[in-house]
Amino acid sequence: MKILYVCINFALLAGLIVLFARKTIVKLFSSRRKAINEALDEAQRLEEMTPPELVEPEFPQDPEAPSAAVAEEQALAEGKVAQVREAQARECRELHRVMIEKAKRQFYSVMQDAVRACFGEEPYLSRMRALEPKLLEEILGQIHLTPGDMAYLRHHDVLYVTLTSAWPLGEDLVHRVDAATTALLDTVGGKTSLWVREDPELIGGLRLRIGDTVYDGTVTEELYHFERSINREPVTSDEEAQEVLAEFLGKARTYQPKIHVYQLGRVMQVSDGICWMDGLADIMYGEVVEFECGERGMVLDIQRDRIGCVIFGEYENIESGSRVRRVGRIASVPVGDALLGRVVDAIGNPVDGEGYLYVTDRRPIECRAPGILDRAPVDRPLHTGIKAIDALVPIGKGQRELIIGDRQTGKTAIALDAILNQKGKDTVCIYVAIGQKETSVAEIKDRLTQYGAMEYTIIVAANASGSAATQYIAPFSGTAMAEYFMHAGRDVLIVYDDLSKHAVAYRELSLLLHRPSGREAYPGDIFYLHSRLLERSAHLSEEQGGGSITALPIIETLAGDISAYIPTNVISITDGQIFLESELFHEGQRPAINVGLSVSRVGGAAQTKLMKQVSASLRTNLAQYRELKDFTQLGSDVDEDTRKTLNAGAHLMEALQQGRYQPLEDWKQALLLFAVSEGYADDEPAGGMGAFEQALYDFFEQTQQPLVYALKSGIKADGSELEQLRAALGRFRQARA
């Protein structure tokens, strides 16, 4: 009979809403639908809006080459134009975001009013109240004591219980709650303190809170979850808004209360992007929490009497004493192929103004690194396209190679060239920008787009204007995105630019969380922080899919001091380092790699046979050249053999020079270095290696196709092939004479 009675009630409910509440709902929608449509139209207009074209400055054109002053002035003007365009694009994106948020708020307000109209009128009100006994029975069937509740009972001997409804409750319902919660504590001891409250904001249903745990069966909670579903599937047009409204009203007519279980806490103190909370006794490290204002944060410190949390958004919107709830998941980011070609922030939200990001998969930002048995040796080369690196400090897939040097020595340029060189090689690239200016990130994206690299690249931007919390989690988020592809059997190249700023951000957070400081004011676990980040880069075994993550962390030094705290930490974690020297950079050597301090501990095993043969004596020759050069600067006379050695070393150093955004194929690198090291370029004039290099490539591609094929195959040049190569180089030198 009870089931029949409930079915009859719901049938009457649907009919009454259709007959009596229709006019009320239409009246509510008519006043606000126009505002929603206007907001959506404005948002659409802003989304399609592009920054106005700027008039490029005109400079006098020299038929041969512009003067240094003109070139410098032109470069400055181009930089200013880029900054203005980025500012305009950023303003358009911000206006678009504001209008979308405004439309969402108006849409949500309409839903609330519609629900109040449906649930707050008779006879539906009476029908809703008739469901309270059944709803309470479902709640009492789910209540239990959490570990946090039992820990609280051991210290206080009393557990607070709060029963909240939209209307006054009958005494029989209150007694049932009191009896059930008292019986819950019989096995563990202690007593309960029951409080009964009325809150019209709940609209309908019941909410029972035991300690920190809430069993929520109210209409307001259903609205909360419906709003979250709208945020996951944004409403971007009037047609979609009408469909969502129709879907919502259909659910409202057949509303069935559901029990949602979550935990609540309270904000104690907020300052400088750090929030201290109490309650939430069962929360875990790294878990996401949500504040009443809608901002979210991540738990970063758990103490006996309080919880420390970093805030992702604007902490000014959070007030002391406000409620905070567990989201129910560890901090994670969206992953998948949909991210390719996009610029996202540290938590995976798109910031490039190119529309909503449709993803279905997520991965936690913190994850255990692959075990020893799950890894395979580094035996495949990852060519950067840079001669000085692929020959002297080669990198293998799955390796962690540090790029270290002073400010403005070309560290980012090396990383970007490595990304450009992965085009057409089925390697996903992820560039993590930590603490950089928005204009710098925009310029990097433009360059990658210009050379066709953005189609396989993801940019994770935690800009300098953002909070320390976003800069802290950015490299972990980028690694989580990379792990998705690695476990799918693909190769990934990830660049952390740079971990010096990441360490500074973590130091700031740790000091705000009142953690004890150590050397250079960094917390004691700063080594463990970077270790657990970089250890996630590996080459997986075939049983695990065979994918790989190759990491290129960047560290900035001060006056070339590689013995500082953070540089020594990261050097000890990585598998080698590429040291860029300021002195070489100012001398005009590009890239300014110090051969003596740069090393690759595992990449040599991944070199091709030909490159390994060519580069075998390269490091020794360069070291000998640098030593002789420093000696001859004293003005001493040198003999003929020393002069030849200096001439050959100078040609070799010039051959290793390379412009930005000009990655070179591996066979061309090996051919050039072999020709120079064997003395075929000794007759070239000083400064003429650029013309020699291009002529060498053209000669072999046009006249030596079999040799080019052999070089591309990566085989070792010995026997007849070596003689053929030397003969071809001899003919080339004769043609150049």
Secondary structure, DSSP 4 states (H G I P E B T S, - for coil): -HHHHHHHHHHHHHHHIIIIIHHHHHHHHHHHHHHHHHHHHHHHHHHH--PPPPPPPP-PPPSS---HHHHHHHHHHHHHHHHHHHHHHHHHHHHHHHHHHHHHHHHHHHHHHHHHHHHTSTTHHHHHHHTHHHHHHHHHTT----HHHHHHHHHHSEEEEEEEESSPPPHHHHHHHHHHHHHHTTTT--EEEEEEEE-GGG-SEEEEEETTEEEEEEHHHHHHHHHHHHHHS---SHHHHHHHHHHHHHHHHT-----EEEEEEEEEEEETTEEEEEE-TT--TTEEEEETTS-EEEEEEE-SS-EEEEESS-GGG--TT-EEEEEEEE-EEEESGGGTT-EE-TTS-B-SSS------EEEESS-PPPPGGGB----SB---S-HHHHHHS--BTT-B-EEEESTTSSHHHHHHHHHHTTTTTTEEEEEEEES--HHHHHHHHHHHHHTT-GGGEEEEEE-TTS-HHHHHHHHHHHHHHHHHHHHTT-EEEEEEETHHHHHHHHHHHHHHTTPPB-GGG-BTTHHHHHHHHHTT--BB-GGGT--EEEEEEEEE-STT-TTSHHHHHHHHHSSEEEEEPHHHHHTT-SS-B-TTT-EESSGGGGS-HHHHHHTTTHHHHHHHHHHHHHHHTT-----HHHHHHHHHHHHHHHHT---TT----HHHHHHHHHHHHTTTTTTSPTT-HHHHHHHHHHHHHHH-HHHHHHHHHT----THHHHHHHHHHHHHHHHH-
